[in-house]
Amino acid sequence: MNTTYQDIIRSFVDKYGLSRGQVISEIEKTFSSMLSQWHRSNVVAMFSDDRLVAFGYRDNLGVIEQTSIELTSLRGWNTIRRILENNMGKAARLQDVALYKQQEHEMRWGKIIREKADGGFYVEIELEDEQPVIAICPGNRIGVHERDKLMVGQRRAFHVRRIEPVFVNSAPRVKIQVDRVSKNLVEHLLHSQTEKKDVTIRCLARYVGLKSFVESSAFLSRNVILSVSQELNEHIQVKVVRAKQTQ
């Protein structure tokens, strides 16, 4: 592989946090797609013997013919670079989404940093490696009873509802949506407040702002229940249901 490709690959690895194999794969896919469009035929680009090569394929009366395509004659490197940058960005965001997806339906504490036009908020939360990310809490994912109580600067508990890749002005981004109305939020808050880590807690029904009905495999202290009740601004009713012992 010549110095040019070494430098390009190294720069993409450093900039986007992708592995060397991922960068090489994206370069191969990008060149294959572009060359196929330019030559109006199927072109496959790949790294072979440490250099990038390309071959065109076409059907000639039922016989597939292969021709070598000279890459050194390519023009418009700035355009190619922009396409590669865009594709590397997409790959990096998809990698982030795959990593963050594991945190869906979990609970995270977050700081409300800005209001949204729909009555919701932008929230700063931590998903991985204590790195803060910005999540969106839509207005319809906040209980009516606390829409006038949540304020910028507060640190509150949120349920991670959805994590997905999106494009903003053609640039890839990770969209994280959180809420305050999920039954999962009740369960995770109760779990986080008790030292009984092997306890099973299930929220059977939640009437946001009024009452949540919970079943637990072990007794939960009054302080734990009150703490969650205060955080959610609603009553928490817990019924202890012990597993039946088999004879």
KATAVEN-V763964 format. One record per residue. N is the residue number from 1. RES is the residue in one letter. OMEGA is omega as a letter, one per 40 degrees, with the letter a starting at -180 (999 if undefined). D_LAST is the distance of its C-alpha to the last C-alpha in whole Angstrom. Layout:
BEGIN
N | RES | OMEGA | D_LAST
N | RES | OMEGA | D_LAST
END
This chain:
BEGIN
1 | M | a | 70
2 | N | a | 73
3 | T | a | 73
4 | T | a | 73
5 | Y | i | 69
6 | Q | a | 68
7 | D | a | 69
8 | I | a | 68
9 | I | a | 64
10 | R | a | 64
11 | S | i | 65
12 | F | i | 62
13 | V | a | 60
14 | D | a | 61
15 | K | a | 61
16 | Y | i | 58
17 | G | i | 56
18 | L | i | 55
19 | S | i | 55
20 | R | i | 58
21 | G | i | 56
22 | Q | a | 56
23 | V | i | 59
24 | I | i | 61
25 | S | i | 58
26 | E | i | 60
27 | I | i | 63
28 | E | a | 63
29 | K | a | 62
30 | T | i | 64
31 | F | i | 67
32 | S | a | 66
33 | S | a | 66
34 | M | a | 69
35 | L | i | 71
36 | S | i | 70
37 | Q | a | 71
38 | W | a | 74
39 | H | i | 75
40 | R | i | 74
41 | S | a | 72
42 | N | i | 69
43 | V | i | 69
44 | V | i | 66
45 | A | a | 67
46 | M | i | 65
47 | F | i | 65
48 | S | a | 67
49 | D | i | 68
50 | D | i | 68
51 | R | a | 70
52 | L | i | 69
53 | V | i | 70
54 | A | i | 70
55 | F | i | 71
56 | G | a | 72
57 | Y | i | 71
58 | R | a | 73
59 | D | i | 73
60 | N | a | 76
61 | L | i | 77
62 | G | i | 73
63 | V | i | 73
64 | I | i | 72
65 | E | i | 74
66 | Q | i | 73
67 | T | i | 75
68 | S | i | 75
69 | I | a | 76
70 | E | a | 77
71 | L | a | 76
72 | T | a | 78
73 | S | a | 80
74 | L | i | 78
75 | R | i | 79
76 | G | a | 78
77 | W | i | 75
78 | N | i | 75
79 | T | i | 73
80 | I | a | 71
81 | R | i | 70
82 | R | i | 69
83 | I | i | 67
84 | L | i | 65
85 | E | a | 65
86 | N | a | 63
87 | N | i | 61
88 | M | i | 60
89 | G | i | 59
90 | K | a | 57
91 | A | i | 55
92 | A | i | 54
93 | R | i | 53
94 | L | i | 51
95 | Q | i | 50
96 | D | a | 49
97 | V | a | 47
98 | A | i | 45
99 | L | a | 44
100 | Y | a | 44
101 | K | a | 42
102 | Q | a | 39
103 | Q | i | 39
104 | E | i | 39
105 | H | i | 37
106 | E | i | 36
107 | M | i | 38
108 | R | i | 41
109 | W | a | 43
110 | G | i | 47
111 | K | i | 50
112 | I | a | 52
113 | I | a | 56
114 | R | i | 57
115 | E | i | 57
116 | K | a | 57
117 | A | a | 60
118 | D | a | 57
119 | G | i | 56
120 | G | a | 53
121 | F | i | 53
122 | Y | a | 54
123 | V | i | 51
124 | E | i | 51
125 | I | i | 47
126 | E | i | 46
127 | L | a | 44
128 | E | i | 45
129 | D | i | 46
130 | E | i | 47
131 | Q | a | 50
132 | P | i | 51
133 | V | a | 51
134 | I | i | 52
135 | A | i | 50
136 | I | i | 51
137 | C | a | 49
138 | P | a | 51
139 | G | a | 52
140 | N | i | 49
141 | R | i | 46
142 | I | i | 47
143 | G | i | 46
144 | V | a | 49
145 | H | a | 48
146 | E | i | 49
147 | R | i | 52
148 | D | a | 54
149 | K | i | 52
150 | L | a | 51
151 | M | i | 54
152 | V | a | 56
153 | G | i | 55
154 | Q | i | 52
155 | R | a | 48
156 | R | i | 46
157 | A | i | 42
158 | F | i | 42
159 | H | i | 40
160 | V | a | 41
161 | R | a | 41
162 | R | i | 44
163 | I | a | 45
164 | E | i | 48
165 | P | i | 51
166 | V | i | 54
167 | F | i | 58
168 | V | a | 61
169 | N | i | 64
170 | S | i | 63
171 | A | a | 61
172 | P | i | 58
173 | R | i | 55
174 | V | i | 52
175 | K | a | 51
176 | I | i | 48
177 | Q | i | 47
178 | V | i | 45
179 | D | i | 44
180 | R | a | 43
181 | V | a | 41
182 | S | i | 38
183 | K | i | 34
184 | N | a | 34
185 | L | i | 36
186 | V | a | 34
187 | E | a | 31
188 | H | i | 33
189 | L | i | 35
190 | L | i | 31
191 | H | a | 30
192 | S | a | 33
193 | Q | a | 34
194 | T | i | 30
195 | E | a | 29
196 | K | a | 26
197 | K | a | 26
198 | D | a | 22
199 | V | i | 22
200 | T | a | 22
201 | I | a | 25
202 | R | i | 26
203 | C | a | 29
204 | L | a | 29
205 | A | i | 32
206 | R | i | 35
207 | Y | a | 39
208 | V | i | 41
209 | G | i | 43
210 | L | a | 41
211 | K | i | 37
212 | S | a | 34
213 | F | a | 31
214 | V | i | 28
215 | E | a | 24
216 | S | i | 23
217 | S | i | 19
218 | A | i | 21
219 | F | i | 24
220 | L | a | 27
221 | S | i | 30
222 | R | a | 33
223 | N | i | 35
224 | V | a | 33
225 | I | i | 33
226 | L | a | 37
227 | S | i | 38
228 | V | i | 37
229 | S | i | 38
230 | Q | a | 42
231 | E | a | 42
232 | L | a | 41
233 | N | i | 43
234 | E | i | 40
235 | H | i | 38
236 | I | i | 34
237 | Q | a | 31
238 | V | i | 28
239 | K | a | 25
240 | V | i | 21
241 | V | a | 18
242 | R | i | 15
243 | A | i | 13
244 | K | i | 10
245 | Q | i | 7
246 | T | a | 4
247 | Q | 999 | 0
END
